[in-house]
Amino acid sequence: MSNSQTTQALHQFTDDNFAAEVLASDVPVLVDFWADWCAPCRMLTPVIENLAADHVGQAVVGKLHVDENPQTASQHGINSIPTVLVFKGGEVVERIVGVQPQKRYEQALGV
């Protein structure tokens, strides 16, 4: 998949669009809570991009920048990053802290 296709598949979540794009989604949603200054977050980015590209139509995969969207990060108790939350039916069904292999995130999504 080209970089432009990967970029289109990867969602950018914000305080403003979180409810509509994550909580109201009818497919599983994986949210990577991250920040620019976080080295492990940068290590995780290619994995998240691959997940987004590999599972278009099966799941929504995206990132939420915690420094730019503190309200959502606070509401979900994000104390360390990277933290990945998987939502199904608007509820958190999985919380993964730290960097894990892509297979672990796929298992959490059920894809």
MODELLER restraints for C-alpha pairs under 7 A, 6 or more apart:
rsr = mdl.restraints
at = mdl.atoms
rsr.add(forms.Gaussian(group=physical.xy_distance, feature=features.Distance(at['CA:6:A'], at['CA:49:A']), mean=6.30, stdev=0.5))
rsr.add(forms.Gaussian(group=physical.xy_distance, feature=features.Distance(at['CA:6:A'], at['CA:52:A']), mean=6.91, stdev=0.5))
rsr.add(forms.Gaussian(group=physical.xy_distance, feature=features.Distance(at['CA:6:A'], at['CA:53:A']), mean=5.30, stdev=0.5))
rsr.add(forms.Gaussian(group=physical.xy_distance, feature=features.Distance(at['CA:9:A'], at['CA:52:A']), mean=5.37, stdev=0.5))
rsr.add(forms.Gaussian(group=physical.xy_distance, feature=features.Distance(at['CA:9:A'], at['CA:53:A']), mean=5.62, stdev=0.5))
rsr.add(forms.Gaussian(group=physical.xy_distance, feature=features.Distance(at['CA:9:A'], at['CA:56:A']), mean=6.55, stdev=0.5))
rsr.add(forms.Gaussian(group=physical.xy_distance, feature=features.Distance(at['CA:10:A'], at['CA:49:A']), mean=6.23, stdev=0.5))
rsr.add(forms.Gaussian(group=physical.xy_distance, feature=features.Distance(at['CA:10:A'], at['CA:52:A']), mean=5.26, stdev=0.5))
rsr.add(forms.Gaussian(group=physical.xy_distance, feature=features.Distance(at['CA:10:A'], at['CA:61:A']), mean=5.79, stdev=0.5))
rsr.add(forms.Gaussian(group=physical.xy_distance, feature=features.Distance(at['CA:10:A'], at['CA:62:A']), mean=5.07, stdev=0.5))
rsr.add(forms.Gaussian(group=physical.xy_distance, feature=features.Distance(at['CA:11:A'], at['CA:61:A']), mean=6.07, stdev=0.5))
rsr.add(forms.Gaussian(group=physical.xy_distance, feature=features.Distance(at['CA:11:A'], at['CA:62:A']), mean=4.15, stdev=0.5))
rsr.add(forms.Gaussian(group=physical.xy_distance, feature=features.Distance(at['CA:11:A'], at['CA:63:A']), mean=6.42, stdev=0.5))
rsr.add(forms.Gaussian(group=physical.xy_distance, feature=features.Distance(at['CA:12:A'], at['CA:62:A']), mean=5.52, stdev=0.5))
rsr.add(forms.Gaussian(group=physical.xy_distance, feature=features.Distance(at['CA:12:A'], at['CA:63:A']), mean=5.28, stdev=0.5))
rsr.add(forms.Gaussian(group=physical.xy_distance, feature=features.Distance(at['CA:12:A'], at['CA:64:A']), mean=6.18, stdev=0.5))
rsr.add(forms.Gaussian(group=physical.xy_distance, feature=features.Distance(at['CA:13:A'], at['CA:62:A']), mean=6.50, stdev=0.5))
rsr.add(forms.Gaussian(group=physical.xy_distance, feature=features.Distance(at['CA:13:A'], at['CA:63:A']), mean=5.84, stdev=0.5))
rsr.add(forms.Gaussian(group=physical.xy_distance, feature=features.Distance(at['CA:13:A'], at['CA:64:A']), mean=4.90, stdev=0.5))
rsr.add(forms.Gaussian(group=physical.xy_distance, feature=features.Distance(at['CA:14:A'], at['CA:64:A']), mean=6.05, stdev=0.5))
rsr.add(forms.Gaussian(group=physical.xy_distance, feature=features.Distance(at['CA:14:A'], at['CA:69:A']), mean=5.79, stdev=0.5))
rsr.add(forms.Gaussian(group=physical.xy_distance, feature=features.Distance(at['CA:15:A'], at['CA:69:A']), mean=5.32, stdev=0.5))
rsr.add(forms.Gaussian(group=physical.xy_distance, feature=features.Distance(at['CA:15:A'], at['CA:71:A']), mean=6.31, stdev=0.5))
rsr.add(forms.Gaussian(group=physical.xy_distance, feature=features.Distance(at['CA:15:A'], at['CA:72:A']), mean=5.52, stdev=0.5))
rsr.add(forms.Gaussian(group=physical.xy_distance, feature=features.Distance(at['CA:22:A'], at['CA:29:A']), mean=6.08, stdev=0.5))
rsr.add(forms.Gaussian(group=physical.xy_distance, feature=features.Distance(at['CA:22:A'], at['CA:90:A']), mean=6.76, stdev=0.5))
rsr.add(forms.Gaussian(group=physical.xy_distance, feature=features.Distance(at['CA:23:A'], at['CA:89:A']), mean=6.80, stdev=0.5))
rsr.add(forms.Gaussian(group=physical.xy_distance, feature=features.Distance(at['CA:23:A'], at['CA:90:A']), mean=3.90, stdev=0.5))
rsr.add(forms.Gaussian(group=physical.xy_distance, feature=features.Distance(at['CA:24:A'], at['CA:90:A']), mean=5.99, stdev=0.5))
rsr.add(forms.Gaussian(group=physical.xy_distance, feature=features.Distance(at['CA:25:A'], at['CA:89:A']), mean=6.88, stdev=0.5))
rsr.add(forms.Gaussian(group=physical.xy_distance, feature=features.Distance(at['CA:26:A'], at['CA:89:A']), mean=6.50, stdev=0.5))
rsr.add(forms.Gaussian(group=physical.xy_distance, feature=features.Distance(at['CA:27:A'], at['CA:58:A']), mean=6.65, stdev=0.5))
rsr.add(forms.Gaussian(group=physical.xy_distance, feature=features.Distance(at['CA:27:A'], at['CA:59:A']), mean=5.43, stdev=0.5))
rsr.add(forms.Gaussian(group=physical.xy_distance, feature=features.Distance(at['CA:27:A'], at['CA:60:A']), mean=6.92, stdev=0.5))
rsr.add(forms.Gaussian(group=physical.xy_distance, feature=features.Distance(at['CA:27:A'], at['CA:88:A']), mean=6.82, stdev=0.5))
rsr.add(forms.Gaussian(group=physical.xy_distance, feature=features.Distance(at['CA:28:A'], at['CA:59:A']), mean=5.01, stdev=0.5))
rsr.add(forms.Gaussian(group=physical.xy_distance, feature=features.Distance(at['CA:28:A'], at['CA:60:A']), mean=6.35, stdev=0.5))
rsr.add(forms.Gaussian(group=physical.xy_distance, feature=features.Distance(at['CA:28:A'], at['CA:86:A']), mean=6.94, stdev=0.5))
rsr.add(forms.Gaussian(group=physical.xy_distance, feature=features.Distance(at['CA:28:A'], at['CA:87:A']), mean=5.72, stdev=0.5))
rsr.add(forms.Gaussian(group=physical.xy_distance, feature=features.Distance(at['CA:28:A'], at['CA:88:A']), mean=4.82, stdev=0.5))
rsr.add(forms.Gaussian(group=physical.xy_distance, feature=features.Distance(at['CA:28:A'], at['CA:109:A']), mean=6.24, stdev=0.5))
rsr.add(forms.Gaussian(group=physical.xy_distance, feature=features.Distance(at['CA:29:A'], at['CA:59:A']), mean=5.70, stdev=0.5))
rsr.add(forms.Gaussian(group=physical.xy_distance, feature=features.Distance(at['CA:29:A'], at['CA:60:A']), mean=4.62, stdev=0.5))
rsr.add(forms.Gaussian(group=physical.xy_distance, feature=features.Distance(at['CA:29:A'], at['CA:61:A']), mean=5.76, stdev=0.5))
rsr.add(forms.Gaussian(group=physical.xy_distance, feature=features.Distance(at['CA:29:A'], at['CA:86:A']), mean=5.59, stdev=0.5))
rsr.add(forms.Gaussian(group=physical.xy_distance, feature=features.Distance(at['CA:29:A'], at['CA:87:A']), mean=5.09, stdev=0.5))
rsr.add(forms.Gaussian(group=physical.xy_distance, feature=features.Distance(at['CA:29:A'], at['CA:88:A']), mean=6.61, stdev=0.5))
rsr.add(forms.Gaussian(group=physical.xy_distance, feature=features.Distance(at['CA:30:A'], at['CA:60:A']), mean=6.30, stdev=0.5))
rsr.add(forms.Gaussian(group=physical.xy_distance, feature=features.Distance(at['CA:30:A'], at['CA:61:A']), mean=4.80, stdev=0.5))
rsr.add(forms.Gaussian(group=physical.xy_distance, feature=features.Distance(at['CA:30:A'], at['CA:62:A']), mean=6.33, stdev=0.5))
rsr.add(forms.Gaussian(group=physical.xy_distance, feature=features.Distance(at['CA:30:A'], at['CA:84:A']), mean=6.77, stdev=0.5))
rsr.add(forms.Gaussian(group=physical.xy_distance, feature=features.Distance(at['CA:30:A'], at['CA:85:A']), mean=5.83, stdev=0.5))
rsr.add(forms.Gaussian(group=physical.xy_distance, feature=features.Distance(at['CA:30:A'], at['CA:86:A']), mean=4.47, stdev=0.5))
rsr.add(forms.Gaussian(group=physical.xy_distance, feature=features.Distance(at['CA:30:A'], at['CA:87:A']), mean=6.44, stdev=0.5))
rsr.add(forms.Gaussian(group=physical.xy_distance, feature=features.Distance(at['CA:31:A'], at['CA:61:A']), mean=6.21, stdev=0.5))
rsr.add(forms.Gaussian(group=physical.xy_distance, feature=features.Distance(at['CA:31:A'], at['CA:62:A']), mean=5.20, stdev=0.5))
rsr.add(forms.Gaussian(group=physical.xy_distance, feature=features.Distance(at['CA:31:A'], at['CA:63:A']), mean=5.38, stdev=0.5))
rsr.add(forms.Gaussian(group=physical.xy_distance, feature=features.Distance(at['CA:31:A'], at['CA:64:A']), mean=6.67, stdev=0.5))
rsr.add(forms.Gaussian(group=physical.xy_distance, feature=features.Distance(at['CA:31:A'], at['CA:84:A']), mean=5.49, stdev=0.5))
rsr.add(forms.Gaussian(group=physical.xy_distance, feature=features.Distance(at['CA:31:A'], at['CA:85:A']), mean=5.30, stdev=0.5))
rsr.add(forms.Gaussian(group=physical.xy_distance, feature=features.Distance(at['CA:31:A'], at['CA:86:A']), mean=6.36, stdev=0.5))
rsr.add(forms.Gaussian(group=physical.xy_distance, feature=features.Distance(at['CA:32:A'], at['CA:62:A']), mean=6.22, stdev=0.5))
rsr.add(forms.Gaussian(group=physical.xy_distance, feature=features.Distance(at['CA:32:A'], at['CA:63:A']), mean=4.51, stdev=0.5))
rsr.add(forms.Gaussian(group=physical.xy_distance, feature=features.Distance(at['CA:32:A'], at['CA:64:A']), mean=6.03, stdev=0.5))
rsr.add(forms.Gaussian(group=physical.xy_distance, feature=features.Distance(at['CA:32:A'], at['CA:82:A']), mean=6.75, stdev=0.5))
rsr.add(forms.Gaussian(group=physical.xy_distance, feature=features.Distance(at['CA:32:A'], at['CA:83:A']), mean=6.06, stdev=0.5))
rsr.add(forms.Gaussian(group=physical.xy_distance, feature=features.Distance(at['CA:32:A'], at['CA:84:A']), mean=4.50, stdev=0.5))
rsr.add(forms.Gaussian(group=physical.xy_distance, feature=features.Distance(at['CA:32:A'], at['CA:85:A']), mean=6.73, stdev=0.5))
rsr.add(forms.Gaussian(group=physical.xy_distance, feature=features.Distance(at['CA:33:A'], at['CA:63:A']), mean=5.94, stdev=0.5))
rsr.add(forms.Gaussian(group=physical.xy_distance, feature=features.Distance(at['CA:33:A'], at['CA:64:A']), mean=4.91, stdev=0.5))
rsr.add(forms.Gaussian(group=physical.xy_distance, feature=features.Distance(at['CA:33:A'], at['CA:65:A']), mean=6.01, stdev=0.5))
rsr.add(forms.Gaussian(group=physical.xy_distance, feature=features.Distance(at['CA:33:A'], at['CA:66:A']), mean=6.08, stdev=0.5))
rsr.add(forms.Gaussian(group=physical.xy_distance, feature=features.Distance(at['CA:33:A'], at['CA:81:A']), mean=6.36, stdev=0.5))
rsr.add(forms.Gaussian(group=physical.xy_distance, feature=features.Distance(at['CA:33:A'], at['CA:82:A']), mean=5.69, stdev=0.5))
rsr.add(forms.Gaussian(group=physical.xy_distance, feature=features.Distance(at['CA:33:A'], at['CA:83:A']), mean=5.33, stdev=0.5))
rsr.add(forms.Gaussian(group=physical.xy_distance, feature=features.Distance(at['CA:33:A'], at['CA:84:A']), mean=6.05, stdev=0.5))
rsr.add(forms.Gaussian(group=physical.xy_distance, feature=features.Distance(at['CA:34:A'], at['CA:41:A']), mean=5.68, stdev=0.5))
rsr.add(forms.Gaussian(group=physical.xy_distance, feature=features.Distance(at['CA:34:A'], at['CA:64:A']), mean=6.26, stdev=0.5))
rsr.add(forms.Gaussian(group=physical.xy_distance, feature=features.Distance(at['CA:34:A'], at['CA:65:A']), mean=5.12, stdev=0.5))
rsr.add(forms.Gaussian(group=physical.xy_distance, feature=features.Distance(at['CA:34:A'], at['CA:66:A']), mean=5.81, stdev=0.5))
rsr.add(forms.Gaussian(group=physical.xy_distance, feature=features.Distance(at['CA:34:A'], at['CA:81:A']), mean=5.73, stdev=0.5))
rsr.add(forms.Gaussian(group=physical.xy_distance, feature=features.Distance(at['CA:34:A'], at['CA:82:A']), mean=5.26, stdev=0.5))
rsr.add(forms.Gaussian(group=physical.xy_distance, feature=features.Distance(at['CA:35:A'], at['CA:41:A']), mean=6.81, stdev=0.5))
rsr.add(forms.Gaussian(group=physical.xy_distance, feature=features.Distance(at['CA:35:A'], at['CA:65:A']), mean=5.33, stdev=0.5))
rsr.add(forms.Gaussian(group=physical.xy_distance, feature=features.Distance(at['CA:35:A'], at['CA:66:A']), mean=5.94, stdev=0.5))
rsr.add(forms.Gaussian(group=physical.xy_distance, feature=features.Distance(at['CA:35:A'], at['CA:67:A']), mean=6.50, stdev=0.5))
rsr.add(forms.Gaussian(group=physical.xy_distance, feature=features.Distance(at['CA:40:A'], at['CA:82:A']), mean=6.71, stdev=0.5))
rsr.add(forms.Gaussian(group=physical.xy_distance, feature=features.Distance(at['CA:40:A'], at['CA:99:A']), mean=6.62, stdev=0.5))
rsr.add(forms.Gaussian(group=physical.xy_distance, feature=features.Distance(at['CA:41:A'], at['CA:81:A']), mean=6.88, stdev=0.5))
rsr.add(forms.Gaussian(group=physical.xy_distance, feature=features.Distance(at['CA:41:A'], at['CA:82:A']), mean=5.23, stdev=0.5))
rsr.add(forms.Gaussian(group=physical.xy_distance, feature=features.Distance(at['CA:44:A'], at['CA:99:A']), mean=6.01, stdev=0.5))
rsr.add(forms.Gaussian(group=physical.xy_distance, feature=features.Distance(at['CA:47:A'], at['CA:102:A']), mean=5.86, stdev=0.5))
rsr.add(forms.Gaussian(group=physical.xy_distance, feature=features.Distance(at['CA:51:A'], at['CA:61:A']), mean=6.89, stdev=0.5))
rsr.add(forms.Gaussian(group=physical.xy_distance, feature=features.Distance(at['CA:52:A'], at['CA:60:A']), mean=6.93, stdev=0.5))
rsr.add(forms.Gaussian(group=physical.xy_distance, feature=features.Distance(at['CA:52:A'], at['CA:61:A']), mean=5.00, stdev=0.5))
rsr.add(forms.Gaussian(group=physical.xy_distance, feature=features.Distance(at['CA:66:A'], at['CA:73:A']), mean=5.80, stdev=0.5))
rsr.add(forms.Gaussian(group=physical.xy_distance, feature=features.Distance(at['CA:81:A'], at['CA:97:A']), mean=6.87, stdev=0.5))
rsr.add(forms.Gaussian(group=physical.xy_distance, feature=features.Distance(at['CA:81:A'], at['CA:98:A']), mean=6.72, stdev=0.5))
rsr.add(forms.Gaussian(group=physical.xy_distance, feature=features.Distance(at['CA:82:A'], at['CA:97:A']), mean=6.06, stdev=0.5))
rsr.add(forms.Gaussian(group=physical.xy_distance, feature=features.Distance(at['CA:82:A'], at['CA:98:A']), mean=5.32, stdev=0.5))
rsr.add(forms.Gaussian(group=physical.xy_distance, feature=features.Distance(at['CA:82:A'], at['CA:99:A']), mean=7.00, stdev=0.5))
rsr.add(forms.Gaussian(group=physical.xy_distance, feature=features.Distance(at['CA:83:A'], at['CA:96:A']), mean=5.71, stdev=0.5))
rsr.add(forms.Gaussian(group=physical.xy_distance, feature=features.Distance(at['CA:83:A'], at['CA:97:A']), mean=4.40, stdev=0.5))
rsr.add(forms.Gaussian(group=physical.xy_distance, feature=features.Distance(at['CA:83:A'], at['CA:98:A']), mean=6.14, stdev=0.5))
rsr.add(forms.Gaussian(group=physical.xy_distance, feature=features.Distance(at['CA:84:A'], at['CA:95:A']), mean=5.82, stdev=0.5))
rsr.add(forms.Gaussian(group=physical.xy_distance, feature=features.Distance(at['CA:84:A'], at['CA:96:A']), mean=5.10, stdev=0.5))
rsr.add(forms.Gaussian(group=physical.xy_distance, feature=features.Distance(at['CA:84:A'], at['CA:97:A']), mean=6.34, stdev=0.5))
rsr.add(forms.Gaussian(group=physical.xy_distance, feature=features.Distance(at['CA:85:A'], at['CA:92:A']), mean=6.42, stdev=0.5))
rsr.add(forms.Gaussian(group=physical.xy_distance, feature=features.Distance(at['CA:85:A'], at['CA:94:A']), mean=5.70, stdev=0.5))
rsr.add(forms.Gaussian(group=physical.xy_distance, feature=features.Distance(at['CA:85:A'], at['CA:95:A']), mean=4.70, stdev=0.5))
rsr.add(forms.Gaussian(group=physical.xy_distance, feature=features.Distance(at['CA:85:A'], at['CA:96:A']), mean=6.47, stdev=0.5))
rsr.add(forms.Gaussian(group=physical.xy_distance, feature=features.Distance(at['CA:86:A'], at['CA:92:A']), mean=5.68, stdev=0.5))
rsr.add(forms.Gaussian(group=physical.xy_distance, feature=features.Distance(at['CA:86:A'], at['CA:93:A']), mean=5.74, stdev=0.5))
rsr.add(forms.Gaussian(group=physical.xy_distance, feature=features.Distance(at['CA:86:A'], at['CA:94:A']), mean=5.08, stdev=0.5))
rsr.add(forms.Gaussian(group=physical.xy_distance, feature=features.Distance(at['CA:86:A'], at['CA:95:A']), mean=6.61, stdev=0.5))
rsr.add(forms.Gaussian(group=physical.xy_distance, feature=features.Distance(at['CA:86:A'], at['CA:108:A']), mean=6.77, stdev=0.5))
rsr.add(forms.Gaussian(group=physical.xy_distance, feature=features.Distance(at['CA:86:A'], at['CA:109:A']), mean=6.51, stdev=0.5))
rsr.add(forms.Gaussian(group=physical.xy_distance, feature=features.Distance(at['CA:87:A'], at['CA:93:A']), mean=5.67, stdev=0.5))
rsr.add(forms.Gaussian(group=physical.xy_distance, feature=features.Distance(at['CA:94:A'], at['CA:108:A']), mean=6.34, stdev=0.5))
